[in-house]
Amino acid sequence: PKALKFTYQEQRDFDQIDSVIAALEADLQDLEARMLEASTDFEALGKLSEAKISLEQRLDAAIERWTYLNELHEEIERSRKES
């Protein structure tokens, strides 16, 4: 049977996903702080809210990818131990 392993892209993503998520979380915190500062500027707040929604979607996608990659990594490790 063929050994279970990451594709090239999966390996790259696995190696980088923690730092990607950390950066997105930091960006989200910065954006939330900017939203507090702009709480009286309705126009700026609207633009920041749109940016926040986009950033949250990117973070959600990154977390989903992290979950998938970690589950796959666990499967790969289990299959290595069994062989």
PDB file with one MODEL, atoms N, CA, C and O in Angstrom:
MODEL        1
ATOM      1  N   PRO A   1       0.825  -1.203   0.000  1.00  0.00           N
ATOM      2  CA  PRO A   1       0.000   0.000   0.000  1.00  0.00           C
ATOM      3  C   PRO A   1       0.865   1.262   0.000  1.00  0.00           C
ATOM      4  O   PRO A   1       1.943   1.306   0.593  1.00  0.00           O
ATOM      5  N   LYS A   2       0.358   2.274  -0.680  1.00  0.00           N
ATOM      6  CA  LYS A   2       1.090   3.535  -0.787  1.00  0.00           C
ATOM      7  C   LYS A   2       1.064   4.273   0.557  1.00  0.00           C
ATOM      8  O   LYS A   2       0.027   4.347   1.217  1.00  0.00           O
ATOM      9  N   ALA A   3       2.200   4.806   0.942  1.00  0.00           N
ATOM     10  CA  ALA A   3       2.310   5.525   2.218  1.00  0.00           C
ATOM     11  C   ALA A   3       1.509   6.826   2.167  1.00  0.00           C
ATOM     12  O   ALA A   3       1.529   7.547   1.170  1.00  0.00           O
ATOM     13  N   LEU A   4       0.816   7.104   3.250  1.00  0.00           N
ATOM     14  CA  LEU A   4       0.060   8.343   3.381  1.00  0.00           C
ATOM     15  C   LEU A   4       1.039   9.471   3.670  1.00  0.00           C
ATOM     16  O   LEU A   4       1.894   9.348   4.547  1.00  0.00           O
ATOM     17  N   LYS A   5       0.914  10.578   2.926  1.00  0.00           N
ATOM     18  CA  LYS A   5       1.794  11.726   3.171  1.00  0.00           C
ATOM     19  C   LYS A   5       1.149  13.007   2.660  1.00  0.00           C
ATOM     20  O   LYS A   5       0.183  12.976   1.898  1.00  0.00           O
ATOM     21  N   PHE A   6       1.701  14.125   3.095  1.00  0.00           N
ATOM     22  CA  PHE A   6       1.248  15.429   2.640  1.00  0.00           C
ATOM     23  C   PHE A   6       1.615  15.639   1.176  1.00  0.00           C
ATOM     24  O   PHE A   6       2.626  15.123   0.699  1.00  0.00           O
ATOM     25  N   THR A   7       0.781  16.403   0.468  1.00  0.00           N
ATOM     26  CA  THR A   7       1.200  16.899  -0.836  1.00  0.00           C
ATOM     27  C   THR A   7       2.184  18.039  -0.563  1.00  0.00           C
ATOM     28  O   THR A   7       2.336  18.474   0.578  1.00  0.00           O
ATOM     29  N   TYR A   8       2.839  18.510  -1.597  1.00  0.00           N
ATOM     30  CA  TYR A   8       3.780  19.619  -1.439  1.00  0.00           C
ATOM     31  C   TYR A   8       3.072  20.828  -0.822  1.00  0.00           C
ATOM     32  O   TYR A   8       3.583  21.443   0.114  1.00  0.00           O
ATOM     33  N   GLN A   9       1.888  21.163  -1.357  1.00  0.00           N
ATOM     34  CA  GLN A   9       1.154  22.337  -0.862  1.00  0.00           C
ATOM     35  C   GLN A   9       0.683  22.133   0.577  1.00  0.00           C
ATOM     36  O   GLN A   9       0.743  23.058   1.387  1.00  0.00           O
ATOM     37  N   GLU A  10       0.219  20.935   0.894  1.00  0.00           N
ATOM     38  CA  GLU A  10      -0.200  20.660   2.264  1.00  0.00           C
ATOM     39  C   GLU A  10       0.963  20.813   3.237  1.00  0.00           C
ATOM     40  O   GLU A  10       0.794  21.362   4.326  1.00  0.00           O
ATOM     41  N   GLN A  11       2.141  20.329   2.851  1.00  0.00           N
ATOM     42  CA  GLN A  11       3.315  20.459   3.719  1.00  0.00           C
ATOM     43  C   GLN A  11       3.669  21.926   3.931  1.00  0.00           C
ATOM     44  O   GLN A  11       3.961  22.343   5.052  1.00  0.00           O
ATOM     45  N   ARG A  12       3.644  22.709   2.853  1.00  0.00           N
ATOM     46  CA  ARG A  12       3.924  24.151   2.979  1.00  0.00           C
ATOM     47  C   ARG A  12       2.912  24.810   3.908  1.00  0.00           C
ATOM     48  O   ARG A  12       3.276  25.567   4.808  1.00  0.00           O
ATOM     49  N   ASP A  13       1.631  24.508   3.676  1.00  0.00           N
ATOM     50  CA  ASP A  13       0.592  25.095   4.517  1.00  0.00           C
ATOM     51  C   ASP A  13       0.760  24.673   5.976  1.00  0.00           C
ATOM     52  O   ASP A  13       0.628  25.496   6.881  1.00  0.00           O
ATOM     53  N   PHE A  14       1.054  23.385   6.205  1.00  0.00           N
ATOM     54  CA  PHE A  14       1.235  22.874   7.561  1.00  0.00           C
ATOM     55  C   PHE A  14       2.382  23.600   8.263  1.00  0.00           C
ATOM     56  O   PHE A  14       2.287  23.922   9.447  1.00  0.00           O
ATOM     57  N   ASP A  15       3.452  23.852   7.536  1.00  0.00           N
ATOM     58  CA  ASP A  15       4.614  24.526   8.112  1.00  0.00           C
ATOM     59  C   ASP A  15       4.333  25.997   8.452  1.00  0.00           C
ATOM     60  O   ASP A  15       4.960  26.559   9.350  1.00  0.00           O
ATOM     61  N   GLN A  16       3.393  26.615   7.734  1.00  0.00           N
ATOM     62  CA  GLN A  16       3.159  28.050   7.872  1.00  0.00           C
ATOM     63  C   GLN A  16       1.861  28.421   8.585  1.00  0.00           C
ATOM     64  O   GLN A  16       1.690  29.571   8.989  1.00  0.00           O
ATOM     65  N   ILE A  17       0.947  27.471   8.745  1.00  0.00           N
ATOM     66  CA  ILE A  17      -0.408  27.810   9.181  1.00  0.00           C
ATOM     67  C   ILE A  17      -0.466  28.459  10.563  1.00  0.00           C
ATOM     68  O   ILE A  17      -1.288  29.349  10.780  1.00  0.00           O
ATOM     69  N   ASP A  18       0.375  28.044  11.494  1.00  0.00           N
ATOM     70  CA  ASP A  18       0.341  28.648  12.832  1.00  0.00           C
ATOM     71  C   ASP A  18       0.690  30.131  12.776  1.00  0.00           C
ATOM     72  O   ASP A  18       0.041  30.948  13.430  1.00  0.00           O
ATOM     73  N   SER A  19       1.704  30.480  12.004  1.00  0.00           N
ATOM     74  CA  SER A  19       2.086  31.896  11.913  1.00  0.00           C
ATOM     75  C   SER A  19       1.048  32.694  11.122  1.00  0.00           C
ATOM     76  O   SER A  19       0.837  33.875  11.399  1.00  0.00           O
ATOM     77  N   VAL A  20       0.407  32.071  10.157  1.00  0.00           N
ATOM     78  CA  VAL A  20      -0.654  32.747   9.393  1.00  0.00           C
ATOM     79  C   VAL A  20      -1.818  33.078  10.331  1.00  0.00           C
ATOM     80  O   VAL A  20      -2.328  34.199  10.319  1.00  0.00           O
ATOM     81  N   ILE A  21      -2.232  32.115  11.131  1.00  0.00           N
ATOM     82  CA  ILE A  21      -3.332  32.336  12.064  1.00  0.00           C
ATOM     83  C   ILE A  21      -2.963  33.402  13.091  1.00  0.00           C
ATOM     84  O   ILE A  21      -3.781  34.267  13.406  1.00  0.00           O
ATOM     85  N   ALA A  22      -1.763  33.348  13.607  1.00  0.00           N
ATOM     86  CA  ALA A  22      -1.318  34.347  14.591  1.00  0.00           C
ATOM     87  C   ALA A  22      -1.342  35.756  13.990  1.00  0.00           C
ATOM     88  O   ALA A  22      -1.753  36.711  14.649  1.00  0.00           O
ATOM     89  N   ALA A  23      -0.902  35.876  12.741  1.00  0.00           N
ATOM     90  CA  ALA A  23      -0.897  37.184  12.077  1.00  0.00           C
ATOM     91  C   ALA A  23      -2.324  37.684  11.856  1.00  0.00           C
ATOM     92  O   ALA A  23      -2.607  38.864  12.064  1.00  0.00           O
ATOM     93  N   LEU A  24      -3.217  36.798  11.438  1.00  0.00           N
ATOM     94  CA  LEU A  24      -4.611  37.192  11.234  1.00  0.00           C
ATOM     95  C   LEU A  24      -5.261  37.611  12.549  1.00  0.00           C
ATOM     96  O   LEU A  24      -6.023  38.577  12.585  1.00  0.00           O
ATOM     97  N   GLU A  25      -4.967  36.895  13.618  1.00  0.00           N
ATOM     98  CA  GLU A  25      -5.511  37.264  14.932  1.00  0.00           C
ATOM     99  C   GLU A  25      -4.975  38.620  15.382  1.00  0.00           C
ATOM    100  O   GLU A  25      -5.720  39.420  15.947  1.00  0.00           O
ATOM    101  N   ALA A  26      -3.704  38.884  15.140  1.00  0.00           N
ATOM    102  CA  ALA A  26      -3.118  40.181  15.500  1.00  0.00           C
ATOM    103  C   ALA A  26      -3.757  41.298  14.673  1.00  0.00           C
ATOM    104  O   ALA A  26      -4.061  42.370  15.197  1.00  0.00           O
ATOM    105  N   ASP A  27      -3.959  41.043  13.383  1.00  0.00           N
ATOM    106  CA  ASP A  27      -4.613  42.033  12.521  1.00  0.00           C
ATOM    107  C   ASP A  27      -6.033  42.314  13.000  1.00  0.00           C
ATOM    108  O   ASP A  27      -6.489  43.457  12.982  1.00  0.00           O
ATOM    109  N   LEU A  28      -6.721  41.271  13.424  1.00  0.00           N
ATOM    110  CA  LEU A  28      -8.089  41.430  13.911  1.00  0.00           C
ATOM    111  C   LEU A  28      -8.118  42.269  15.191  1.00  0.00           C
ATOM    112  O   LEU A  28      -8.989  43.124  15.350  1.00  0.00           O
ATOM    113  N   GLN A  29      -7.183  42.031  16.092  1.00  0.00           N
ATOM    114  CA  GLN A  29      -7.107  42.832  17.316  1.00  0.00           C
ATOM    115  C   GLN A  29      -6.830  44.294  16.992  1.00  0.00           C
ATOM    116  O   GLN A  29      -7.434  45.191  17.580  1.00  0.00           O
ATOM    117  N   ASP A  30      -5.915  44.532  16.052  1.00  0.00           N
ATOM    118  CA  ASP A  30      -5.596  45.898  15.633  1.00  0.00           C
ATOM    119  C   ASP A  30      -6.828  46.570  15.028  1.00  0.00           C
ATOM    120  O   ASP A  30      -7.120  47.731  15.314  1.00  0.00           O
ATOM    121  N   LEU A  31      -7.533  45.834  14.201  1.00  0.00           N
ATOM    122  CA  LEU A  31      -8.728  46.373  13.563  1.00  0.00           C
ATOM    123  C   LEU A  31      -9.805  46.704  14.594  1.00  0.00           C
ATOM    124  O   LEU A  31     -10.471  47.734  14.488  1.00  0.00           O
ATOM    125  N   GLU A  32      -9.975  45.848  15.574  1.00  0.00           N
ATOM    126  CA  GLU A  32     -10.961  46.105  16.624  1.00  0.00           C
ATOM    127  C   GLU A  32     -10.589  47.349  17.433  1.00  0.00           C
ATOM    128  O   GLU A  32     -11.463  48.120  17.829  1.00  0.00           O
ATOM    129  N   ALA A  33      -9.307  47.541  17.674  1.00  0.00           N
ATOM    130  CA  ALA A  33      -8.849  48.738  18.386  1.00  0.00           C
ATOM    131  C   ALA A  33      -9.137  49.985  17.548  1.00  0.00           C
ATOM    132  O   ALA A  33      -9.565  51.009  18.081  1.00  0.00           O
ATOM    133  N   ARG A  34      -8.902  49.898  16.247  1.00  0.00           N
ATOM    134  CA  ARG A  34      -9.192  51.026  15.345  1.00  0.00           C
ATOM    135  C   ARG A  34     -10.694  51.304  15.295  1.00  0.00           C
ATOM    136  O   ARG A  34     -11.114  52.455  15.168  1.00  0.00           O
ATOM    137  N   MET A  35     -11.501  50.247  15.394  1.00  0.00           N
ATOM    138  CA  MET A  35     -12.954  50.446  15.405  1.00  0.00           C
ATOM    139  C   MET A  35     -13.390  51.201  16.662  1.00  0.00           C
ATOM    140  O   MET A  35     -14.285  52.044  16.602  1.00  0.00           O
ATOM    141  N   LEU A  36     -12.761  50.899  17.797  1.00  0.00           N
ATOM    142  CA  LEU A  36     -13.081  51.614  19.032  1.00  0.00           C
ATOM    143  C   LEU A  36     -12.728  53.096  18.917  1.00  0.00           C
ATOM    144  O   LEU A  36     -13.472  53.967  19.367  1.00  0.00           O
ATOM    145  N   GLU A  37     -11.567  53.361  18.301  1.00  0.00           N
ATOM    146  CA  GLU A  37     -11.133  54.745  18.112  1.00  0.00           C
ATOM    147  C   GLU A  37     -12.065  55.497  17.174  1.00  0.00           C
ATOM    148  O   GLU A  37     -12.245  56.706  17.319  1.00  0.00           O
ATOM    149  N   ALA A  38     -12.659  54.796  16.213  1.00  0.00           N
ATOM    150  CA  ALA A  38     -13.510  55.437  15.216  1.00  0.00           C
ATOM    151  C   ALA A  38     -14.988  55.310  15.556  1.00  0.00           C
ATOM    152  O   ALA A  38     -15.842  55.445  14.680  1.00  0.00           O
ATOM    153  N   SER A  39     -15.289  55.055  16.812  1.00  0.00           N
ATOM    154  CA  SER A  39     -16.677  54.777  17.199  1.00  0.00           C
ATOM    155  C   SER A  39     -17.636  55.932  16.897  1.00  0.00           C
ATOM    156  O   SER A  39     -18.840  55.707  16.780  1.00  0.00           O
ATOM    157  N   THR A  40     -17.136  57.143  16.771  1.00  0.00           N
ATOM    158  CA  THR A  40     -18.012  58.285  16.470  1.00  0.00           C
ATOM    159  C   THR A  40     -18.002  58.649  14.992  1.00  0.00           C
ATOM    160  O   THR A  40     -18.770  59.512  14.568  1.00  0.00           O
ATOM    161  N   ASP A  41     -17.157  58.016  14.209  1.00  0.00           N
ATOM    162  CA  ASP A  41     -17.061  58.289  12.767  1.00  0.00           C
ATOM    163  C   ASP A  41     -17.780  57.164  12.019  1.00  0.00           C
ATOM    164  O   ASP A  41     -17.204  56.109  11.751  1.00  0.00           O
ATOM    165  N   PHE A  42     -19.040  57.411  11.692  1.00  0.00           N
ATOM    166  CA  PHE A  42     -19.877  56.375  11.106  1.00  0.00           C
ATOM    167  C   PHE A  42     -19.296  55.830   9.795  1.00  0.00           C
ATOM    168  O   PHE A  42     -19.323  54.621   9.563  1.00  0.00           O
ATOM    169  N   GLU A  43     -18.780  56.702   8.953  1.00  0.00           N
ATOM    170  CA  GLU A  43     -18.230  56.268   7.665  1.00  0.00           C
ATOM    171  C   GLU A  43     -17.000  55.375   7.844  1.00  0.00           C
ATOM    172  O   GLU A  43     -16.897  54.318   7.220  1.00  0.00           O
ATOM    173  N   ALA A  44     -16.085  55.801   8.687  1.00  0.00           N
ATOM    174  CA  ALA A  44     -14.878  55.008   8.951  1.00  0.00           C
ATOM    175  C   ALA A  44     -15.246  53.691   9.617  1.00  0.00           C
ATOM    176  O   ALA A  44     -14.663  52.650   9.313  1.00  0.00           O
ATOM    177  N   LEU A  45     -16.208  53.739  10.519  1.00  0.00           N
ATOM    178  CA  LEU A  45     -16.639  52.532  11.220  1.00  0.00           C
ATOM    179  C   LEU A  45     -17.238  51.522  10.241  1.00  0.00           C
ATOM    180  O   LEU A  45     -17.028  50.317  10.380  1.00  0.00           O
ATOM    181  N   GLY A  46     -17.978  52.014   9.261  1.00  0.00           N
ATOM    182  CA  GLY A  46     -18.554  51.135   8.242  1.00  0.00           C
ATOM    183  C   GLY A  46     -17.481  50.426   7.439  1.00  0.00           C
ATOM    184  O   GLY A  46     -17.576  49.224   7.190  1.00  0.00           O
ATOM    185  N   LYS A  47     -16.464  51.163   7.035  1.00  0.00           N
ATOM    186  CA  LYS A  47     -15.363  50.572   6.262  1.00  0.00           C
ATOM    187  C   LYS A  47     -14.589  49.564   7.118  1.00  0.00           C
ATOM    188  O   LYS A  47     -14.221  48.488   6.646  1.00  0.00           O
ATOM    189  N   LEU A  48     -14.348  49.924   8.370  1.00  0.00           N
ATOM    190  CA  LEU A  48     -13.634  49.017   9.261  1.00  0.00           C
ATOM    191  C   LEU A  48     -14.452  47.758   9.540  1.00  0.00           C
ATOM    192  O   LEU A  48     -13.896  46.668   9.672  1.00  0.00           O
ATOM    193  N   SER A  49     -15.759  47.909   9.628  1.00  0.00           N
ATOM    194  CA  SER A  49     -16.626  46.745   9.848  1.00  0.00           C
ATOM    195  C   SER A  49     -16.561  45.782   8.670  1.00  0.00           C
ATOM    196  O   SER A  49     -16.517  44.566   8.856  1.00  0.00           O
ATOM    197  N   GLU A  50     -16.556  46.327   7.457  1.00  0.00           N
ATOM    198  CA  GLU A  50     -16.430  45.486   6.259  1.00  0.00           C
ATOM    199  C   GLU A  50     -15.083  44.755   6.267  1.00  0.00           C
ATOM    200  O   GLU A  50     -15.008  43.567   5.952  1.00  0.00           O
ATOM    201  N   ALA A  51     -14.031  45.477   6.627  1.00  0.00           N
ATOM    202  CA  ALA A  51     -12.702  44.869   6.689  1.00  0.00           C
ATOM    203  C   ALA A  51     -12.665  43.772   7.750  1.00  0.00           C
ATOM    204  O   ALA A  51     -12.023  42.739   7.564  1.00  0.00           O
ATOM    205  N   LYS A  52     -13.359  44.007   8.864  1.00  0.00           N
ATOM    206  CA  LYS A  52     -13.388  43.023   9.945  1.00  0.00           C
ATOM    207  C   LYS A  52     -14.088  41.748   9.484  1.00  0.00           C
ATOM    208  O   LYS A  52     -13.620  40.647   9.771  1.00  0.00           O
ATOM    209  N   ILE A  53     -15.190  41.887   8.783  1.00  0.00           N
ATOM    210  CA  ILE A  53     -15.912  40.713   8.275  1.00  0.00           C
ATOM    211  C   ILE A  53     -15.010  39.903   7.354  1.00  0.00           C
ATOM    212  O   ILE A  53     -14.948  38.678   7.461  1.00  0.00           O
ATOM    213  N   SER A  54     -14.320  40.575   6.460  1.00  0.00           N
ATOM    214  CA  SER A  54     -13.402  39.901   5.529  1.00  0.00           C
ATOM    215  C   SER A  54     -12.278  39.195   6.284  1.00  0.00           C
ATOM    216  O   SER A  54     -11.929  38.056   5.974  1.00  0.00           O
ATOM    217  N   LEU A  55     -11.728  39.870   7.258  1.00  0.00           N
ATOM    218  CA  LEU A  55     -10.637  39.306   8.052  1.00  0.00           C
ATOM    219  C   LEU A  55     -11.109  38.097   8.854  1.00  0.00           C
ATOM    220  O   LEU A  55     -10.391  37.103   8.963  1.00  0.00           O
ATOM    221  N   GLU A  56     -12.308  38.180   9.410  1.00  0.00           N
ATOM    222  CA  GLU A  56     -12.855  37.050  10.163  1.00  0.00           C
ATOM    223  C   GLU A  56     -13.089  35.845   9.250  1.00  0.00           C
ATOM    224  O   GLU A  56     -12.883  34.703   9.659  1.00  0.00           O
ATOM    225  N   GLN A  57     -13.516  36.102   8.023  1.00  0.00           N
ATOM    226  CA  GLN A  57     -13.707  35.008   7.069  1.00  0.00           C
ATOM    227  C   GLN A  57     -12.372  34.343   6.733  1.00  0.00           C
ATOM    228  O   GLN A  57     -12.282  33.118   6.656  1.00  0.00           O
ATOM    229  N   ARG A  58     -11.348  35.153   6.536  1.00  0.00           N
ATOM    230  CA  ARG A  58     -10.015  34.602   6.258  1.00  0.00           C
ATOM    231  C   ARG A  58      -9.498  33.798   7.449  1.00  0.00           C
ATOM    232  O   ARG A  58      -8.891  32.740   7.279  1.00  0.00           O
ATOM    233  N   LEU A  59      -9.743  34.310   8.654  1.00  0.00           N
ATOM    234  CA  LEU A  59      -9.316  33.597   9.868  1.00  0.00           C
ATOM    235  C   LEU A  59     -10.069  32.273   9.996  1.00  0.00           C
ATOM    236  O   LEU A  59      -9.468  31.247  10.314  1.00  0.00           O
ATOM    237  N   ASP A  60     -11.369  32.292   9.752  1.00  0.00           N
ATOM    238  CA  ASP A  60     -12.154  31.054   9.812  1.00  0.00           C
ATOM    239  C   ASP A  60     -11.634  30.024   8.815  1.00  0.00           C
ATOM    240  O   ASP A  60     -11.517  28.843   9.139  1.00  0.00           O
ATOM    241  N   ALA A  61     -11.323  30.476   7.601  1.00  0.00           N
ATOM    242  CA  ALA A  61     -10.798  29.566   6.575  1.00  0.00           C
ATOM    243  C   ALA A  61      -9.441  29.002   7.005  1.00  0.00           C
ATOM    244  O   ALA A  61      -9.166  27.820   6.799  1.00  0.00           O
ATOM    245  N   ALA A  62      -8.603  29.836   7.596  1.00  0.00           N
ATOM    246  CA  ALA A  62      -7.291  29.382   8.051  1.00  0.00           C
ATOM    247  C   ALA A  62      -7.426  28.371   9.185  1.00  0.00           C
ATOM    248  O   ALA A  62      -6.668  27.403   9.244  1.00  0.00           O
ATOM    249  N   ILE A  63      -8.381  28.588  10.082  1.00  0.00           N
ATOM    250  CA  ILE A  63      -8.595  27.651  11.184  1.00  0.00           C
ATOM    251  C   ILE A  63      -9.129  26.319  10.657  1.00  0.00           C
ATOM    252  O   ILE A  63      -8.745  25.255  11.143  1.00  0.00           O
ATOM    253  N   GLU A  64     -10.009  26.382   9.666  1.00  0.00           N
ATOM    254  CA  GLU A  64     -10.494  25.143   9.044  1.00  0.00           C
ATOM    255  C   GLU A  64      -9.339  24.378   8.396  1.00  0.00           C
ATOM    256  O   GLU A  64      -9.242  23.156   8.517  1.00  0.00           O
ATOM    257  N   ARG A  65      -8.470  25.113   7.710  1.00  0.00           N
ATOM    258  CA  ARG A  65      -7.312  24.485   7.064  1.00  0.00           C
ATOM    259  C   ARG A  65      -6.398  23.879   8.118  1.00  0.00           C
ATOM    260  O   ARG A  65      -5.894  22.771   7.939  1.00  0.00           O
ATOM    261  N   TRP A  66      -6.180  24.601   9.224  1.00  0.00           N
ATOM    262  CA  TRP A  66      -5.346  24.109  10.322  1.00  0.00           C
ATOM    263  C   TRP A  66      -5.915  22.799  10.862  1.00  0.00           C
ATOM    264  O   TRP A  66      -5.177  21.842  11.096  1.00  0.00           O
ATOM    265  N   THR A  67      -7.237  22.765  11.057  1.00  0.00           N
ATOM    266  CA  THR A  67      -7.890  21.563  11.577  1.00  0.00           C
ATOM    267  C   THR A  67      -7.680  20.389  10.628  1.00  0.00           C
ATOM    268  O   THR A  67      -7.305  19.296  11.052  1.00  0.00           O
ATOM    269  N   TYR A  68      -7.924  20.622   9.346  1.00  0.00           N
ATOM    270  CA  TYR A  68      -7.743  19.566   8.347  1.00  0.00           C
ATOM    271  C   TYR A  68      -6.299  19.061   8.337  1.00  0.00           C
ATOM    272  O   TYR A  68      -6.058  17.854   8.361  1.00  0.00           O
ATOM    273  N   LEU A  69      -5.349  19.984   8.303  1.00  0.00           N
ATOM    274  CA  LEU A  69      -3.938  19.599   8.224  1.00  0.00           C
ATOM    275  C   LEU A  69      -3.482  18.855   9.474  1.00  0.00           C
ATOM    276  O   LEU A  69      -2.703  17.906   9.376  1.00  0.00           O
ATOM    277  N   ASN A  70      -3.950  19.269  10.637  1.00  0.00           N
ATOM    278  CA  ASN A  70      -3.560  18.577  11.864  1.00  0.00           C
ATOM    279  C   ASN A  70      -4.153  17.181  11.932  1.00  0.00           C
ATOM    280  O   ASN A  70      -3.496  16.245  12.388  1.00  0.00           O
ATOM    281  N   GLU A  71      -5.404  17.034  11.477  1.00  0.00           N
ATOM    282  CA  GLU A  71      -5.999  15.697  11.436  1.00  0.00           C
ATOM    283  C   GLU A  71      -5.242  14.802  10.454  1.00  0.00           C
ATOM    284  O   GLU A  71      -4.988  13.632  10.741  1.00  0.00           O
ATOM    285  N   LEU A  72      -4.888  15.353   9.308  1.00  0.00           N
ATOM    286  CA  LEU A  72      -4.126  14.590   8.322  1.00  0.00           C
ATOM    287  C   LEU A  72      -2.751  14.218   8.872  1.00  0.00           C
ATOM    288  O   LEU A  72      -2.285  13.097   8.665  1.00  0.00           O
ATOM    289  N   HIS A  73      -2.109  15.136   9.561  1.00  0.00           N
ATOM    290  CA  HIS A  73      -0.803  14.879  10.166  1.00  0.00           C
ATOM    291  C   HIS A  73      -0.888  13.725  11.168  1.00  0.00           C
ATOM    292  O   HIS A  73      -0.014  12.860  11.216  1.00  0.00           O
ATOM    293  N   GLU A  74      -1.956  13.732  11.964  1.00  0.00           N
ATOM    294  CA  GLU A  74      -2.143  12.646  12.931  1.00  0.00           C
ATOM    295  C   GLU A  74      -2.328  11.303  12.214  1.00  0.00           C
ATOM    296  O   GLU A  74      -1.784  10.286  12.645  1.00  0.00           O
ATOM    297  N   GLU A  75      -3.099  11.305  11.114  1.00  0.00           N
ATOM    298  CA  GLU A  75      -3.284  10.077  10.336  1.00  0.00           C
ATOM    299  C   GLU A  75      -1.956   9.583   9.758  1.00  0.00           C
ATOM    300  O   GLU A  75      -1.664   8.387   9.777  1.00  0.00           O
ATOM    301  N   ILE A  76      -1.172  10.505   9.255  1.00  0.00           N
ATOM    302  CA  ILE A  76       0.130  10.157   8.675  1.00  0.00           C
ATOM    303  C   ILE A  76       1.016   9.539   9.747  1.00  0.00           C
ATOM    304  O   ILE A  76       1.656   8.512   9.523  1.00  0.00           O
ATOM    305  N   GLU A  77       1.046  10.174  10.914  1.00  0.00           N
ATOM    306  CA  GLU A  77       1.877   9.636  12.006  1.00  0.00           C
ATOM    307  C   GLU A  77       1.398   8.253  12.445  1.00  0.00           C
ATOM    308  O   GLU A  77       2.218   7.373  12.704  1.00  0.00           O
ATOM    309  N   ARG A  78       0.081   8.051  12.532  1.00  0.00           N
ATOM    310  CA  ARG A  78      -0.461   6.743  12.894  1.00  0.00           C
ATOM    311  C   ARG A  78      -0.083   5.684  11.858  1.00  0.00           C
ATOM    312  O   ARG A  78       0.286   4.565  12.213  1.00  0.00           O
ATOM    313  N   SER A  79      -0.177   6.042  10.581  1.00  0.00           N
ATOM    314  CA  SER A  79       0.135   5.067   9.541  1.00  0.00           C
ATOM    315  C   SER A  79       1.621   4.727   9.543  1.00  0.00           C
ATOM    316  O   SER A  79       1.993   3.599   9.221  1.00  0.00           O
ATOM    317  N   ARG A  80       2.468   5.677   9.897  1.00  0.00           N
ATOM    318  CA  ARG A  80       3.911   5.402   9.982  1.00  0.00           C
ATOM    319  C   ARG A  80       4.211   4.429  11.121  1.00  0.00           C
ATOM    320  O   ARG A  80       5.039   3.529  10.981  1.00  0.00           O
ATOM    321  N   LYS A  81       3.537   4.618  12.230  1.00  0.00           N
ATOM    322  CA  LYS A  81       3.768   3.753  13.391  1.00  0.00           C
ATOM    323  C   LYS A  81       3.262   2.346  13.150  1.00  0.00           C
ATOM    324  O   LYS A  81       3.812   1.377  13.675  1.00  0.00           O
ATOM    325  N   GLU A  82       2.198   2.239  12.344  1.00  0.00           N
ATOM    326  CA  GLU A  82       1.632   0.927  12.063  1.00  0.00           C
ATOM    327  C   GLU A  82       2.441   0.131  11.031  1.00  0.00           C
ATOM    328  O   GLU A  82       2.330  -1.092  10.953  1.00  0.00           O
ATOM    329  N   SER A  83       3.252   0.840  10.245  1.00  0.00           N
ATOM    330  CA  SER A  83       4.021   0.105   9.228  1.00  0.00           C
ATOM    331  C   SER A  83       5.366  -0.330   9.703  1.00  0.00           C
ATOM    332  O   SER A  83       6.114  -0.955   8.951  1.00  0.00           O
TER     333      SER A  83
ENDMDL
END
